Amino acid sequence: MLIGLLGGRSYVEFVGKAPDDMVTSTFSGDNQLIDLKIKPEAVDPDDIDMLQDLVIAAVKDGMKQVNDATQQKLGKYTQGMGL
């Protein structure tokens, strides 16, 4: 998780990673994919399925980080509500 300032307002970024950081995905705190990086060695024209799996893993990891942070922040307000 990266925290910074943008136009005087704070923002949070979450970075999801595939194994060996072959693919990384960066999400804003409102679940928007804002960056996707793929290392050149992750690209094998004979194994596109592996690259697809790495992208999916990085995106899922980033989304999980956003969701976990949201639950942690909202948890104190939603306890006992069955949400």
N, C-alpha and C positions, 0 to 999 in steps of 0.2 A: 504494500500500500504506500502510495506517495501522497504527501499532503503539501499544498503550496498555496500561493495567492494568485488570483487572476482578476485584474481590475478592482483590487481592493477587497475582493470576496475570496473566501477560502474555497478550495476544491480538493477533491480526493480522486486519485487514480489508482486502479487496481491492475496489477500485471499478472496474467496467467501464463504458465509455462508448460510446455511439453517436456518429456524426458530429454535430458542433456541440453535443455534450453534451445533445442533446434528450431522451435517456433515459439514466439511470445505474442501475446495479445494484451492490449491495454484498453481498459474500460473506464469510463467516467462513473461517478457515483450513482448516476441515474441509468445505468445499464446500457450505455451507448458504447459500441466498439469504436475506439478512436485511433487505434494503430494496430497493425499486424506486421510482424517481422519474421522473415523466414531466412535461416542461414543457408548459404549456397550449397553446403554439403548435405542439406536435407532434401535437395532436389535430385532425384534419380529418375530419368525419363522411363526407365524400365520398371519402376516401382511407384507409380502414382498413388496406389492405395496407401502406402506408408505415409506419404506426405499428407494425404487427406486425414489419416488417423492422427497425425501430429497436430494439424490445424484444429481438429475437433477437440483434442485433449487440451490444447492451450486455451481455446475459447471456453470450454467447460470449466476449467480451473479459474479463469478470470471471472466468469459469471458467479461461480460458487463464492469467491472472495467478496464480491459485491453483495450477494444475498446474505452471507454470514455477517458482514458488517452491518447490514440493514437490520437483521434480526437482533443483533447484539444491541444496537442503538435503540430500537423500538421495543425490545423485550421488557424494559422496565415500565413501559406504558401499557403493554398488552397482557401482562401477567394476569392469569385468572380469567381471561376473556375467551379462551378456547380457540384462539387463532393460530 
